[in-house]
Structures are given as C-alpha cells and as structure tokens.
Amino acid sequence: MKIPMYPSPSQRRRASLKELYSAKGGHRSSPQLSRGNGSSATIRNPARAAKIKRWDGKRRTTTVWDSLRHDPELWDPDGDCLVHLYEAGQSKRGASLRLSLADIKASKSRPFLRLHRPLLAQDISMSADQAASIDGESLYTDSPPAQYEIHVPAPSHLSREDALRYHLTTRNFFAWMFQLPIVGSRLGEALIALVDRMNNWRADKQQNREEILAYLDNQEYTDFRQCPDHSLAILQLAERYEFRDLWTDAFVHCVGMNENLIISGEFESTSSASKAMIMRSSLEMNVRLERAGRSLGDFLEDDLSRAYLGVGNDARVHLGIKSSSTFEIVNSHDQAFRAIQIFLALILRWKIRLLASVSNQWAERGASTNSLSINVF
C-alpha cells in the first residue's frame, strides 16, 4: 500500500470543486447519505455499541463500522509494520493495522514516530534508548529485514468512551495518510479530532491545513449538494479552524437546505450561533424571493398595457399571455420552481422589448396580429 499523491493545495481548491461539480452534474444525488450495514469484525467490539459509522463521501453512503480491532482497509499483506492500539505486553488480541513503515515515514509524521518508536517485532521488549533514531534515512540499518511494531495506546486517564474515540482518531490518522474514508459516530466531530491529532503528530500546522483541505476534496466531503450531513459537518470543521472559504461554501448550502438540516445527525453538534445564522439567512432569502415574486405579478401588466406598447388583446394572446396572474409566485418553498419562473419572466421581458421595436411596423402594415409570426428566439 503506497501513499497516494496529494491533490492541489488549498489555493486551487475552488477550481477543483468546480471541476468536481461539473463532472458530477449529471449524476443522481440523494437528499441524504444513504445508510446501510457494513462488515463487522468477528471479535466483539465496543465500536458496535457506540454506533460507529464509515463515511464514504465518494459513494455518498454511511455504513455501520465495527473493524477497530482489525481494519481490512488498512491491512496491507505486504506491509512490514504492525500497529497495535494498546501498550506493548498489555494485550494478546493482535495488531489492528498492517502498513509499510516507509510509507508512514514518508507522511512527515516525525513527532508521531518519536512518541511511538517502531520496534522490531522479534525484540519488542527492547528499550526506547536501544531503538535506532528515526531522524536518519532508515531504521535498524544494521539489522536484516524484519517486521516492525508500533504501539499506540490511549492515555491511561481516559474513560472507556474517550479511549474509544482516541483509538478511532488514531485509525483516522492513518486513513488520512492513505486517503481512505473516515469513521466515527459523527462526521464533523471525527474530522475535528483528526485535525487535532494531525497538529499533535505532525510539526507543520500550515501544511496540515492544506493537506486536510486536499483530503476533504479527495474524499468528496466537500460535495455539499443535497447532503445536509456533509454541509453541517464541514461547517463545524471550518468554524473550529477558521477555514473562511470552506465555511462560506458549507453555510450557503446549509441555508438552501435549511428545512432538511434537522433530520441530519450532524445538526445536534452544530453550534447555536451557526444554527441561528442559518435560520436568519434562510428567512431573509425567502422574504426576498417573495418580494421578487410579487413584483413579477405586476410588471407584465404595465409593460404590455395599451398605453405603454399599444399592444391589444389579440397581440397578448399571440404572445401566449392571458393574465399577469400566470406569473404570480404561489406561497411555496420550491425555490427551484421560483428560479425558473424568474428566468422565464426575464426572457419574456426581452421578448416584449423586441416586439416594442416592431410595433410601429404592425400599425403601418395594418396586418392582423393573429397572422403575424415573428421568430424571436
């Protein structure tokens, strides 16, 4: 298993999102992430009771996840490093992950490797002082090829629940490293915990910001269309770490999907301030749309009146306009329908202006408007 190339940095994020939206424009999007059953580990796992989910942004699905003690996605048969989620000698349940030590080193996670030094599997009891330095080009350069082991226990003072969250974040750290989907009870909380861990286990915080943005785009968690889970989760992350552009994108989609947000599991974790702003912006948007709808109900009467254009009833019938009530905006929450109405009204305004320019010709020729056919489109 090799670490994939990271996508473009954050300054190109908007361009990559535009390409993503264009590429997926014809695909069907579900209003919410679909739910399903995932594979379960054969060993009993507390993750099952905690309702841990795997968040697949590319497929827009969530599945129940119970593979903390053995994760098939992060188990490379050719890997030379076993990762244990407990202290050396404290458990016999085996490793949870199997990866390549070279790939772990390539991720520029030296603080992590200093804190959790890889040890030879055949000599796991050796002290940290005996372990080779990770600052060199390779570890155990004088030893024959062998399998390594890394132990990443949760801090002893944590409760059982907090220890489980700590282990899930450890797993997600490696999932980020190998560009795989994240797991957790809630997507927003899992992403925030991941960034916290990246800042602890990697030295360059600015690079962490760029790479988490690249990871979000790669996993398509930033595809917010008709997906309250993604929108709310990324809104929480962007609010916590002040990703301005990301926050704006997520917020706009939350406002547009305001009526569906409450059915998302991410809604409970969203801050009260964000909820209030979404509600206020949604109300303001609806008020503006209602005003636009009312104005559309009036402007056609004036523009098509005999006093303004000299267009009589026959010409109005020829245009297919019987009454301005055709363009009244009903009290509906279907914003797409409203947008179509506004667009059609603008087209008709342009059509009216064109007809006004030739109205004098109609009078001079004395032709009947019923027999006149002008193709204006």
C-alpha positions as CSV (number, residue, x, y, z in Angstrom):
1,M,0.0,0.0,0.0
2,K,1.5,3.3,-1.1
3,I,0.6,6.8,0.0
4,P,-1.1,8.4,-3.0
5,M,-0.1,11.8,-4.3
6,Y,-1.9,14.6,-2.5
7,P,-4.3,16.8,-4.5
8,S,-3.7,20.5,-5.2
9,P,-3.1,22.9,-2.4
10,S,-5.9,25.0,-0.8
11,Q,-5.4,27.9,-3.1
12,R,-6.7,25.8,-6.0
13,R,-9.5,24.3,-4.1
14,R,-12.3,26.3,-5.7
15,A,-11.1,25.3,-9.2
16,S,-11.1,21.7,-8.2
17,L,-14.5,22.0,-6.7
18,K,-15.8,23.5,-9.9
19,E,-14.4,20.5,-11.9
20,L,-16.0,18.1,-9.4
21,Y,-19.4,19.7,-9.6
22,S,-19.2,19.8,-13.4
23,A,-18.2,16.2,-13.6
24,K,-20.9,15.0,-11.3
25,G,-23.6,17.4,-12.6
26,G,-25.4,14.7,-14.4
27,H,-25.3,12.2,-11.6
28,R,-28.2,11.5,-9.3
29,S,-27.6,12.8,-5.8
30,S,-29.5,11.5,-2.8
31,P,-31.0,14.1,-0.4
32,Q,-29.2,12.5,2.4
33,L,-26.4,10.0,2.7
34,S,-27.8,6.5,2.3
35,R,-27.5,4.2,5.2
36,G,-26.5,0.6,5.2
37,N,-24.9,-2.3,7.0
38,G,-21.1,-2.6,6.9
39,S,-18.9,-5.5,7.6
40,S,-18.4,-6.5,11.3
41,A,-15.3,-7.8,12.9
42,T,-15.6,-11.3,14.3
43,I,-14.2,-10.2,17.7
44,R,-16.7,-8.4,19.9
45,N,-16.0,-4.7,19.6
46,P,-17.3,-1.7,21.7
47,A,-17.5,0.3,18.4
48,R,-20.7,-1.6,17.6
49,A,-22.4,-0.3,20.8
50,A,-21.2,3.2,20.0
51,K,-22.8,3.1,16.6
52,I,-19.6,3.9,14.7
53,K,-20.1,4.7,11.0
54,R,-17.9,4.7,8.0
55,W,-18.4,7.9,6.0
56,D,-17.9,7.3,2.3
57,G,-18.1,10.7,0.6
58,K,-17.5,9.4,-2.9
59,R,-20.4,7.0,-2.8
60,R,-22.4,9.3,-0.5
61,T,-23.1,6.4,1.9
62,T,-22.7,5.6,5.5
63,T,-22.4,2.1,6.8
64,V,-22.1,0.6,10.3
65,W,-18.4,0.1,11.1
66,D,-17.0,-2.4,13.6
67,S,-13.5,-3.1,12.5
68,L,-11.4,-1.3,15.1
69,R,-9.6,-4.5,16.2
70,H,-8.8,-5.5,12.6
71,D,-9.3,-2.9,9.8
72,P,-9.3,-4.6,6.3
73,E,-8.8,-1.3,4.6
74,L,-5.6,-0.6,6.5
75,W,-4.2,-4.1,6.4
76,D,-1.6,-4.4,3.7
77,P,-0.4,-8.0,3.4
78,D,3.0,-6.7,2.2
79,G,3.3,-4.2,5.0
80,D,6.3,-4.6,7.3
81,C,4.8,-2.7,10.3
82,L,2.1,-3.8,12.6
83,V,0.2,-1.1,14.5
84,H,-1.3,-2.0,17.9
85,L,-3.8,0.1,19.8
86,Y,-2.5,-0.8,23.2
87,E,0.7,-0.7,25.2
88,A,3.3,-3.4,24.5
89,G,2.6,-6.6,26.5
90,Q,-0.9,-5.5,27.7
91,S,-3.0,-7.5,25.2
92,K,-2.9,-10.6,23.1
93,R,-5.5,-9.6,20.6
94,G,-3.0,-8.7,17.9
95,A,-2.5,-5.7,15.6
96,S,-5.3,-3.6,14.2
97,L,-3.4,-2.3,11.2
98,R,-0.6,-3.5,9.0
99,L,1.2,-0.9,6.9
100,S,4.5,0.0,5.4
101,L,6.9,1.8,7.7
102,A,8.5,3.6,4.7
103,D,5.0,5.0,3.9
104,I,4.5,6.1,7.4
105,K,7.8,7.9,7.4
106,A,7.0,9.5,4.1
107,S,4.0,11.2,5.6
108,K,6.3,13.6,7.5
109,S,4.9,12.5,10.9
110,R,8.2,12.6,12.8
111,P,6.6,13.7,16.1
112,F,4.4,10.6,16.0
113,L,7.4,8.4,15.3
114,R,9.3,10.0,18.1
115,L,6.5,9.4,20.5
116,H,5.7,5.9,19.3
117,R,9.0,4.4,18.1
118,P,8.9,1.4,15.8
119,L,10.4,-1.7,17.4
120,L,11.5,-4.9,15.9
121,A,8.7,-7.5,16.3
122,Q,11.2,-10.1,17.4
123,D,12.6,-7.8,20.1
124,I,9.6,-5.8,21.2
125,S,10.9,-5.6,24.8
126,M,13.9,-3.5,23.8
127,S,14.0,-0.1,25.4
128,A,13.5,3.2,23.6
129,D,17.1,4.0,24.1
130,Q,18.2,1.0,22.1
131,A,15.9,1.8,19.2
132,A,17.5,3.4,16.2
133,S,16.9,7.1,15.6
134,I,14.1,8.0,13.3
135,D,15.9,11.1,12.1
136,G,18.2,9.1,9.8
137,E,17.4,7.7,6.4
138,S,16.2,4.4,7.7
139,L,15.7,2.4,10.9
140,Y,17.7,-0.6,12.0
141,T,20.1,-0.2,9.1
142,D,22.4,-2.9,10.5
143,S,19.6,-5.4,11.0
144,P,18.3,-7.9,8.5
145,P,14.8,-7.2,7.0
146,A,12.2,-7.7,9.7
147,Q,8.7,-6.7,10.7
148,Y,8.3,-3.8,13.0
149,E,5.6,-3.0,15.6
150,I,4.2,0.3,16.7
151,H,2.1,0.6,19.9
152,V,-0.3,3.5,20.2
153,P,-2.2,3.2,23.5
154,A,-4.8,5.6,24.7
155,P,-3.8,7.7,27.7
156,S,-4.5,5.8,30.9
157,H,-6.6,8.6,32.4
158,L,-9.3,8.4,29.7
159,S,-12.7,6.9,30.3
160,R,-13.8,3.9,28.2
161,E,-15.8,6.2,25.8
162,D,-12.9,8.7,25.5
163,A,-10.4,5.8,24.9
164,L,-12.6,4.5,22.1
165,R,-12.7,8.0,20.5
166,Y,-8.9,8.2,20.9
167,H,-8.4,4.9,19.1
168,L,-10.9,5.9,16.3
169,T,-8.9,9.1,15.7
170,T,-5.7,7.1,15.6
171,R,-7.2,4.9,12.9
172,N,-8.5,8.0,11.1
173,F,-5.0,9.5,11.1
174,F,-3.8,6.5,9.1
175,A,-6.9,6.7,6.9
176,W,-5.9,10.3,6.1
177,M,-2.4,9.1,5.4
178,F,-3.6,6.6,2.9
179,Q,-6.5,8.6,1.6
180,L,-9.3,6.4,2.9
181,P,-12.8,7.3,4.3
182,I,-13.1,8.4,7.9
183,V,-15.0,6.6,10.7
184,G,-16.8,7.9,13.7
185,S,-20.2,8.4,15.4
186,R,-20.5,11.9,13.7
187,L,-18.5,13.1,10.7
188,G,-17.9,16.6,12.0
189,E,-16.6,15.5,15.3
190,A,-14.3,12.9,13.7
191,L,-12.9,15.5,11.3
192,I,-12.2,18.0,14.1
193,A,-10.5,15.3,16.1
194,L,-8.4,14.3,13.1
195,V,-7.1,17.8,12.6
196,D,-6.2,18.0,16.3
197,R,-4.3,14.7,16.1
198,M,-2.5,15.9,12.9
199,N,-1.4,19.0,14.7
200,N,0.0,16.8,17.5
201,W,1.7,14.2,15.4
202,R,2.9,16.5,12.6
203,A,5.1,19.6,13.1
204,D,3.9,21.8,10.2
205,K,0.5,23.2,11.1
206,Q,0.2,25.2,7.9
207,Q,0.9,22.1,5.8
208,N,-1.7,20.3,7.9
209,R,-4.3,22.9,6.9
210,E,-3.5,22.5,3.2
211,E,-3.5,18.7,3.4
212,I,-6.7,18.4,5.3
213,L,-8.4,20.6,2.7
214,A,-6.9,18.4,0.0
215,Y,-8.2,15.3,1.9
216,L,-11.7,16.7,2.2
217,D,-11.8,17.3,-1.6
218,N,-10.3,13.9,-2.4
219,Q,-12.9,12.1,-0.3
220,E,-15.6,14.4,-1.7
221,Y,-16.8,15.5,1.7
222,T,-17.0,19.0,0.2
223,D,-19.7,17.9,-2.3
224,F,-22.5,19.5,-0.4
225,R,-25.2,19.2,-3.0
226,Q,-28.4,17.9,-1.4
227,C,-26.4,16.5,1.5
228,P,-27.0,18.0,4.9
229,D,-24.5,15.6,6.6
230,H,-21.6,16.9,4.6
231,S,-22.7,20.5,4.8
232,L,-23.1,20.6,8.6
233,A,-20.0,18.5,9.3
234,I,-17.8,20.7,7.2
235,L,-19.4,23.8,8.6
236,Q,-18.4,22.7,12.1
237,L,-14.8,21.9,11.0
238,A,-14.5,25.3,9.1
239,E,-15.9,27.2,12.1
240,R,-13.4,25.5,14.5
241,Y,-10.3,26.1,12.4
242,E,-11.4,29.3,10.6
243,F,-11.4,28.0,7.0
244,R,-13.1,31.0,5.6
245,D,-13.8,29.9,2.0
246,L,-14.8,26.4,3.2
247,W,-17.2,27.9,5.8
248,T,-18.8,30.1,3.2
249,D,-19.5,27.2,0.8
250,A,-20.9,25.0,3.6
251,F,-23.0,27.8,5.1
252,V,-24.6,28.7,1.7
253,H,-25.7,25.1,1.2
254,C,-27.0,24.8,4.7
255,V,-29.2,27.9,4.2
256,G,-30.5,26.4,1.0
257,M,-31.3,23.1,2.7
258,N,-32.5,24.6,6.0
259,E,-35.7,22.6,6.1
260,N,-33.8,19.3,5.9
261,L,-31.0,20.0,8.3
262,I,-32.9,18.8,11.4
263,I,-33.0,15.2,10.1
264,S,-29.2,15.1,9.9
265,G,-27.3,13.6,12.8
266,E,-24.8,16.4,12.5
267,F,-27.4,19.0,13.4
268,E,-27.1,18.4,17.1
269,S,-23.3,19.1,17.1
270,T,-23.7,22.3,15.2
271,S,-23.2,25.4,17.3
272,S,-26.1,27.5,18.4
273,A,-24.6,30.6,16.7
274,S,-24.4,28.8,13.3
275,K,-28.0,27.5,13.7
276,A,-29.2,31.0,14.4
277,M,-27.4,32.4,11.4
278,I,-28.7,29.7,9.1
279,M,-32.2,30.3,10.2
280,R,-32.0,34.1,9.8
281,S,-30.4,33.9,6.4
282,S,-33.0,31.4,5.2
283,L,-35.8,33.7,6.3
284,E,-34.2,36.7,4.6
285,M,-33.8,34.7,1.4
286,N,-37.5,33.6,1.5
287,V,-38.6,37.2,2.1
288,R,-36.6,38.4,-0.9
289,L,-37.9,35.6,-3.1
290,E,-41.5,36.6,-2.1
291,R,-40.8,40.2,-3.0
292,A,-39.4,39.2,-6.3
293,G,-42.5,37.0,-6.9
294,R,-44.9,39.9,-6.1
295,S,-43.0,42.2,-8.4
296,L,-43.3,39.7,-11.3
297,G,-47.0,39.6,-10.9
298,D,-47.2,43.4,-11.6
299,F,-44.6,44.2,-14.2
300,L,-46.2,42.4,-17.1
301,E,-49.4,44.3,-16.8
302,D,-47.6,47.6,-17.2
303,D,-45.2,46.6,-19.9
304,L,-47.9,45.0,-22.0
305,S,-50.6,47.7,-21.4
306,R,-52.1,49.5,-24.5
307,A,-50.9,52.8,-23.1
308,Y,-47.2,51.6,-22.9
309,L,-46.9,49.5,-26.0
310,G,-50.2,49.8,-27.8
311,V,-50.5,46.1,-27.8
312,G,-54.1,44.9,-27.7
313,N,-55.7,41.7,-26.5
314,D,-55.0,39.9,-29.8
315,A,-51.3,40.5,-29.6
316,R,-51.3,39.4,-26.0
317,V,-53.0,36.1,-27.0
318,H,-50.4,35.8,-29.8
319,L,-47.7,36.0,-27.1
320,G,-49.4,33.4,-25.0
321,I,-50.0,35.9,-22.2
322,K,-53.6,35.8,-20.8
323,S,-53.1,37.4,-17.4
324,S,-50.3,38.5,-15.1
325,S,-51.6,36.0,-12.7
326,T,-49.8,33.4,-14.7
327,F,-46.6,34.7,-13.1
328,E,-47.7,35.0,-9.6
329,I,-45.5,33.2,-7.2
330,V,-47.5,31.0,-5.0
331,N,-46.6,30.5,-1.4
332,S,-44.4,27.6,-2.0
333,H,-40.9,26.5,-0.7
334,D,-39.9,25.1,-4.1
335,Q,-37.1,27.5,-4.8
336,A,-36.1,25.8,-8.0
337,F,-39.6,26.5,-9.4
338,R,-39.3,30.1,-8.3
339,A,-36.0,30.5,-10.1
340,I,-37.4,29.0,-13.3
341,Q,-40.3,31.5,-13.1
342,I,-38.0,34.4,-12.7
343,F,-35.8,33.2,-15.6
344,L,-38.8,32.9,-17.9
345,A,-40.1,36.3,-16.9
346,L,-36.8,37.8,-17.8
347,I,-36.9,36.1,-21.2
348,L,-40.4,37.5,-21.7
349,R,-39.3,41.0,-20.8
350,W,-36.6,40.7,-23.5
351,K,-39.3,39.5,-25.9
352,I,-41.5,42.4,-25.1
353,R,-38.8,44.9,-25.8
354,L,-38.2,43.3,-29.2
355,L,-41.9,43.5,-30.0
356,A,-42.0,47.1,-29.0
357,S,-39.4,47.9,-31.6
358,V,-41.5,46.5,-34.3
359,S,-44.9,47.6,-33.0
360,N,-45.0,50.6,-35.3
361,Q,-44.5,48.3,-38.3
362,W,-47.5,46.4,-37.3
363,A,-49.7,49.5,-37.4
364,E,-48.3,50.7,-40.7
365,R,-48.9,47.4,-42.5
366,G,-52.4,47.0,-40.9
367,A,-51.7,43.3,-40.6
368,S,-53.6,41.2,-38.2
369,T,-51.6,40.1,-35.1
370,N,-53.1,36.6,-35.4
371,S,-51.5,36.1,-38.8
372,L,-48.2,37.7,-37.9
373,S,-45.4,35.2,-37.0
374,I,-42.1,36.6,-35.8
375,N,-39.5,34.1,-34.5
376,V,-37.7,36.0,-31.8
377,F,-35.8,33.1,-30.3
